[in-house]
């Protein structure tokens, strides 16, 4: 067991270095000026696939993927509205049903299926974004908290989801994608759902387990793939919020007051669901808050990461 752990730690460290360094460093002038951005993912990237609602303060600003696209002067809208972002709220990587129990929600794998089956191809100027893992961590963590499964079973579940995510990244590369940005879950142990409570450690462990498997699965794709570490960046922001013009107290609370009596974002009924939230249903200025609901960030937190991701892409490609 100790040998397996050490081997995993070594491979993970090597994969992080390779994914970060392969293809150039900060002194390389970016050659990429994307002509189009295509996106797949879950609620973190959903630009309104169902009814136009996003998982943040609607009308309050960009999601991270929109912000990254805007920095390149490109539009990015939901596929349901004729755009190229297929990300859908509560979507899991490959498992069904989704985090809210809806079997009709397309998984990330199925989003890619739809793109390819409709004749979608990747051109030389396409920048492809894929995020995932938040919904899988929610499902496994929720079931462990409820006693439906053990903590070990939950870890095994997210590890499989991380490997599944790696397989989807590989599909994109095999389909011709030359520039792929990969984003895993942030540390849900720092989410307003569990932060400061007895389940904080469990959610941190699950988030890390997903990311570990994902990075190991794509370590050999460094020439075309850039892993942008959402967990690392959001750990920095939530540890020192005032450095990012956020309210110190507001990293533990939510700014929306839109309670959903249904399954909502997958953490149980009667919880705030930011897909129902807009600038008229907030309790304070969302620009100084980190969380819109117990899981998903405000537009301000999204823009911070979108700018960070843009800088990483510019330095890499």
N, C-alpha and C positions, 0 to 999 in steps of 0.2 A: 504493500500500500504506500509506504514511504517513497519507494522507487518510482511508482506511478505518479505520485504527486510532484516529485522533483522533475521528472521528465516533462510533465504538463507545464510546470512553471518555466522550464527552460525553453520549451517550444513556444510558449506564449510570449516570453520576453523577446525571443528571436523574431517572431511574427510581427510584433509591434514595431521593432526596429526596422524590419524590411518594409513593412507597409508604409511607414513614415518616411523612409529614406529613399526607397527605390525610385529611380527616375529623376532625381534632382534634389536640390536643396534651396534654401532661401536666396542664394546668389544667382539663381537661374531666372532669366527673364521669361515670363510666361508666354508661351506660343499659342495658347488656346484662346480663341474668341468664339464661343459656342454660337451656332446658328439656331439651335433649338435645345430646349430642356425637356426631358421626359422623366416623370416621377412615378414611383410605386411606393406603397407603404400603408401605415395605419393612421390613427387619429392625430398623430403628431404632424402628419403631412397632408391631412384631408383638407382640400380646398373647397369642399361643399358638394361632394358626390351625391348626397341624399338631401334634397330640398334646399341646397345652397348653404346649409349650416356647417360651420367649422367648429373645431373643439378648442375654442379660445373665446375672447370677448369679440363677438362678431361686430364688424364695423370699426374696430379699434386699431387696425393696422395689419401689417403683413405677417404671415407665417414664415418660418425660416426658409422654406423652399422658394416662396415668392420673393423674399428679401434677396436671396442669392441670385435669383433670376433678374431682379431689378438692378442689381449691381452690374450686370452684364448688359442692361438695357433691353432685356427680353421679357415678354409676357409669360405668365404661367397661370393657367386656369384648369378647373376640374374637367375631366374627360366628359362628364355628363353634360357640360356646357359647351362642348366642342373643343376642349383643350387637350393637353397631354399629361395631366396629372391624374393617375388612376388610384391614388391612395384613398382608402376608405376607412372611416372611423370604426374602431373595435376589431379591425381585421387582424387575424393571427397569421403567422407565416405560412403554415400549411395545414394546420388542424382546424377542424370545425366542431361545434359552432363557434361563433365569434365570442368576444369577451362578455357580451350581453345576452348570449344564448341564442342568437339569430343565425340559423344555418344558411340563410340566403346571402349573407355578406360575403363578397368574394375575398378569399385569402390572398395574400401577396403573390403566391404561386399562380392563382387563378387570374389575378390582374395582369400578370405577364402573359399568361395563356391568351387572354383577350386581346392584348396588344399584338401578339404575334399572329394569332388566328385571323385578325382583321387585315392582315397584310402589312403590319407594321415592321419596318426595318430600321436599322441604326445607320445613320450617315456619318461621314468623317468628322462633321462638326457638332455632333450630338453630345451633350453632357447628360448622363443618366444618373438620377438620384434614387436611392432605395433605402428606406428606413424600415425597421421592424423590431419586434421584441417586447414592446410595452404591453400589448394585449396578452401575449403569452405569459409574461411575468405576472400580470394581474390574475389571470385564470389560475395558474399554479399556486400563487401566493394566497389567493382567496380560498381555494380549496384546502390548503394546508391550515390556514387560520380557522376554517370551519370544522376541521377534523375529518374532512372527507378523505384526505390522504396524509401521509407522513411528510415531514420536511425533506427526507431523503428522496421520496418519490417526486416531490415538487422540483427538487434540484435536477433529477434525472429528466423530468419533463422539459425544463427550460434548456438543458444541455442539448436535447434532441432538437428543440426549436432553433437553437443556435446553429446546429449543423444543417438543418433545413434551410436556414437563411443563407448560409454559405453556398448551398447548392443552387439557390436562386440567383445569387451573384454570378456564379459560374455560368448559369444559363444565359445571362445577359452578355457575358464576355463571348461565349460560344456563338451567340446570335449576331456578333459583330460589333458590340459596344466597345468603343476605344477608351472612353473616359467615364468611369463609374465611381460615384461617390457613395460610400456605404456608411450608414449611421445605425448603431444599435440603440438599446434603451439607455436612458439616463439611470442614475442610481435611485430606484423607487423607494429606497429606504429614507431618502430625503424628501419624498413627496409629502404633501399636506395630508395624504391618506393615513400614513403611519408614523411620520416623524415624531420623535420624542416618546413613542409608545413601545410596548414590549415586542412588537412585530417589526421594528425598524431593522434589526439585524437580519431577519429572515429575508426581507425584501432586498436588502443590499446584497446578500449572498446570491439570491436568484438572479438579480440583474447582472452581477459579475459573472456568474456561471454562463449565462447566455452569451455575453461578450467574449468570454474566453473561447468558447467553442466556435463562435463566428470567426474570430481572428485566426484561429488555427486552421479553419476550413478554407480560408482564402489567402493563406500566406504565400502561395506560389503565383498569385495573380497580381503581384505588385507593379508590373509594368503597365497595367491598365486600370488598376483599382486603387482608390484612396480611401482609407478608413479614417473618418473624422470622429474623434472621440467625444461624443455628447456627454457621457458620464463624467469624464475629466473636466470638461468645461463647466458643466452645471454644478459640479462640486465646488469649483472655484467661486462661481457666482453666489451660490447659497451660503458659502462660508464667509464671504465678505461682500454682502449685498450693497452696502453704501458705496463701495468702489465702482459699482455699476449703476449708480443713481437709483437704486432700489431701497425701499424702506426696510430697515433691519428687522422690525417685527413682522413685516408682511411676507416673509419667506416661509412662514409656518401657517398662514391663513389663506383663505381664498377671497377673491374680490367679487365673484358673482354670487347672486342669491337665488338662482333658478333651480330649485329643488325638483328633482325628477322622481315621481312616485313609482316609475318602472325601473327596469334593470339599468338604464342609463349608460354609464361608462364601465360597468362591469363590477363595481365594488360593492354593489348591493342597492336595494331600493331606498328611496327617501334621501338620496345624496345629491349634492349640487352637480349639475351636468352643464358644462359650458357650451354644448351644442345648442342649448336653449337661451344662451346669454347674449346680450348686446350692450351697447354703451348706455342704455337706459335701465339696465337691470344689474347695476354694480353698486356696491356699498361704499366705494371710495374711488379715488383716482387710480385707474388701472395701470397707469404709467409708472407707479412706484411699487406695484405688486409683482410678485413672481408667478403665483398660481392663479389661474382663472377658476379652476375647480380642483378637487383633491389630487388630480393626476396631471392635468394638462396646463401648460404655461399661458401667460398673458401674451399679447402681441409684443410688448416690450422685451420679454424674455426670449421670444422667438427671434426678434430682430437682432438681439445680441448674438445669438448662435448663428443666424444667417450670415452676419458680417464675419464672424469667426470662420465659418465654413468657406466663405468666399476667399478670405485671405489664405486659407490652407490650399484651396484649389489653385489659386494664382501662383503660390509658391511651388506647387507640385507639378502642374501641367503647363 
